Amino acid sequence: MLSKSSIGKTMTYFINQYPKLIAVLKDPRLELDNNLIENTIRPGNRKEELPFLWIT
């Protein structure tokens, strides 16, 4: 069992997430990003905040 130290918690997290990481790397149909969630939880309307970045 890993310790409760910072490195122990990090290793436990990595070990628990490893199968998901391998699945994403093996299957090209899966995307390794969280842009959809990040854009959903980010406050404000990005099109109004940065209009010069949006080409419509």
Backbone as a printed PyTorch tensor [residue, N CA C, xyz], in Angstrom:
tensor([[[  0.8430,  -1.1780,   0.0000],
         [  0.0000,   0.0000,   0.0000],
         [  0.8880,   1.2410,   0.0000]],

        [[  0.5140,   2.2140,  -0.8210],
         [  1.2940,   3.4350,  -0.9030],
         [  0.9890,   4.3530,   0.2730]],

        [[  1.9400,   5.1850,   0.5910],
         [  1.7850,   6.0800,   1.7400],
         [  0.8060,   7.2080,   1.4390]],

        [[  0.4930,   7.9500,   2.4770],
         [ -0.4090,   9.1010,   2.3480],
         [  0.3640,  10.3700,   1.9880]],

        [[  1.6410,  10.2300,   1.6760],
         [  2.4350,  11.3910,   1.2880],
         [  1.9780,  11.8860,  -0.0810]],

        [[  2.4920,  13.0110,  -0.4640],
         [  2.1330,  13.5990,  -1.7540],
         [  2.5010,  12.6600,  -2.9060]],

        [[  3.6930,  12.0790,  -2.8530],
         [  4.1090,  11.1660,  -3.9270],
         [  3.2790,   9.8850,  -3.8910]],

        [[  2.9130,   9.4350,  -2.7050],
         [  2.0660,   8.2490,  -2.5900],
         [  0.6950,   8.4800,  -3.1930]],

        [[  0.1150,   9.6510,  -2.9180],
         [ -1.1900,   9.9920,  -3.4910],
         [ -1.1000,  10.1150,  -5.0080]],

        [[ -0.0010,  10.6980,  -5.4770],
         [  0.2020,  10.8440,  -6.9160],
         [  0.3060,   9.4860,  -7.5900]],

        [[  1.0670,   8.5900,  -7.0150],
         [  1.2290,   7.2530,  -7.5920],
         [ -0.0800,   6.4720,  -7.5590]],

        [[ -0.8440,   6.5970,  -6.4820],
         [ -2.1380,   5.9250,  -6.3970],
         [ -3.0640,   6.4310,  -7.4940]],

        [[ -3.0900,   7.7430,  -7.7020],
         [ -3.9180,   8.3240,  -8.7590],
         [ -3.4880,   7.7840, -10.1180]],

        [[ -2.1790,   7.7810, -10.3770],
         [ -1.6660,   7.2930, -11.6560],
         [ -2.0360,   5.8300, -11.8800]],

        [[ -1.8530,   5.0070, -10.8790],
         [ -2.1730,   3.5810, -10.9940],
         [ -3.6570,   3.3870, -11.2900]],

        [[ -4.5070,   4.1780, -10.6530],
         [ -5.9490,   4.0570, -10.8820],
         [ -6.3660,   4.5500, -12.2640]],

        [[ -5.6560,   5.5320, -12.8090],
         [ -6.0170,   6.1040, -14.1090],
         [ -5.3070,   5.4230, -15.2760]],

        [[ -4.3130,   4.6330, -15.0170],
         [ -3.4940,   4.0190, -16.0590],
         [ -4.3030,   3.2370, -17.0970]],

        [[ -5.2480,   2.3830, -16.7060],
         [ -6.0130,   1.6470, -17.7260],
         [ -6.7770,   2.5690, -18.6770]],

        [[ -7.3010,   3.6700, -18.1690],
         [ -8.0190,   4.6160, -19.0240],
         [ -7.0580,   5.3100, -19.9860]],

        [[ -5.8900,   5.6600, -19.5000],
         [ -4.8850,   6.2930, -20.3480],
         [ -4.4770,   5.3670, -21.4790]],

        [[ -4.2280,   4.1190, -21.1750],
         [ -3.8320,   3.1500, -22.1910],
         [ -4.9410,   2.9610, -23.2130]],

        [[ -6.1930,   2.9240, -22.7640],
         [ -7.3250,   2.7720, -23.6860],
         [ -7.3820,   3.9320, -24.6700]],

        [[ -7.1700,   5.1510, -24.1830],
         [ -7.1980,   6.3270, -25.0550],
         [ -6.0420,   6.2850, -26.0490]],

        [[ -4.8900,   5.8750, -25.6060],
         [ -3.7300,   5.8390, -26.4940],
         [ -3.8340,   4.7490, -27.5500]],

        [[ -4.5120,   3.6580, -27.2450],
         [ -4.6410,   2.5480, -28.1910],
         [ -5.7460,   2.7610, -29.2160]],

        [[ -6.7930,   3.5080, -28.8630],
         [ -7.9470,   3.6790, -29.7420],
         [ -7.9580,   5.0970, -30.3080]],

        [[ -7.6460,   5.2670, -31.5920],
         [ -7.5660,   6.6160, -32.1640],
         [ -8.9130,   7.3400, -32.2280]],

        [[-10.0090,   6.6320, -32.0200],
         [-11.3250,   7.2840, -32.0310],
         [-11.5680,   8.0840, -30.7550]],

        [[-10.8340,   7.7810, -29.7030],
         [-11.0030,   8.4780, -28.4290],
         [-10.0950,   9.6970, -28.3850]],

        [[-10.6080,  10.7930, -27.8370],
         [ -9.8270,  12.0220, -27.7430],
         [ -9.3270,  12.2300, -26.3190]],

        [[ -8.1100,  12.6750, -26.2200],
         [ -7.5090,  12.9550, -24.9180],
         [ -7.5610,  14.4610, -24.6670]],

        [[ -8.7520,  14.9500, -24.3690],
         [ -8.9080,  16.3520, -23.9950],
         [-10.1730,  16.5230, -23.1650]],

        [[-10.2620,  17.6460, -22.5160],
         [-11.4380,  17.9470, -21.7150],
         [-12.0010,  19.3140, -22.0870]],

        [[-11.8220,  19.7120, -23.3400],
         [-12.2700,  21.0250, -23.7870],
         [-13.7660,  21.2260, -23.6060]],

        [[-14.5690,  20.2100, -23.8780],
         [-16.0160,  20.3430, -23.7410],
         [-16.3950,  20.7030, -22.3080]],

        [[-15.8260,  19.9950, -21.3460],
         [-16.1200,  20.2750, -19.9420],
         [-15.5510,  21.6290, -19.5260]],

        [[-14.3250,  21.9250, -19.9260],
         [-13.7170,  23.2080, -19.5700],
         [-14.5570,  24.3690, -20.0850]],

        [[-15.0260,  24.2800, -21.3090],
         [-15.8410,  25.3510, -21.8750],
         [-17.2060,  25.4340, -21.2150]],

        [[-17.7130,  24.3290, -20.7250],
         [-19.0090,  24.3160, -20.0580],
         [-18.9400,  24.9940, -18.6960]],

        [[-17.8720,  24.7600, -17.9470],
         [-17.7920,  25.2990, -16.5900],
         [-17.1690,  26.6890, -16.5280]],

        [[-16.5570,  27.1340, -17.6110],
         [-15.9170,  28.4500, -17.6190],
         [-17.0020,  29.5310, -17.6500]],

        [[-16.9410,  30.4950, -16.7480],
         [-17.9770,  31.5360, -16.7280],
         [-17.8270,  32.5130, -17.8900]],

        [[-18.9170,  33.1390, -18.2540],
         [-18.8940,  34.1760, -19.2790],
         [-19.0740,  33.6290, -20.6760]],

        [[-19.3210,  34.5290, -21.5730],
         [-19.4790,  34.1770, -22.9790],
         [-18.1720,  34.4830, -23.6940]],

        [[-17.4640,  33.4750, -24.0950],
         [-16.1360,  33.6600, -24.6850],
         [-16.1950,  34.4470, -25.9850]],

        [[-17.2750,  34.3350, -26.7410],
         [-17.3650,  35.0790, -27.9950],
         [-17.4050,  36.5810, -27.7320]],

        [[-18.0220,  36.9820, -26.6310],
         [-18.0680,  38.4000, -26.2910],
         [-16.7520,  38.8670, -25.6760]],

        [[-16.0780,  37.9870, -24.9580],
         [-14.8350,  38.3630, -24.2920],
         [-13.6800,  38.5100, -25.2810]],

        [[-13.6080,  37.6140, -26.2590],
         [-12.5000,  37.6040, -27.2080],
         [-13.0310,  37.5400, -28.6410]],

        [[-13.7160,  38.5750, -29.1100],
         [-14.3560,  38.4940, -30.4280],
         [-13.3610,  38.3480, -31.5720]],

        [[-12.1350,  38.8150, -31.4120],
         [-11.1600,  38.7330, -32.4900],
         [-10.6670,  37.3080, -32.7330]],

        [[-10.9270,  36.3890, -31.8070],
         [-10.5090,  34.9980, -31.9850],
         [-11.5650,  34.1610, -32.6890]],

        [[-12.7580,  34.6930, -32.8400],
         [-13.8640,  33.9210, -33.4160],
         [-14.1100,  34.3600, -34.8460]],

        [[-14.0010,  33.4370, -35.7500],
         [-14.2870,  33.7000, -37.1590],
         [-15.5650,  32.9610, -37.4990]],

        [[-16.5820,  33.7030, -37.9070],
         [-17.8640,  33.0620, -38.2310],
         [-18.2070,  33.2350, -39.6850]]])
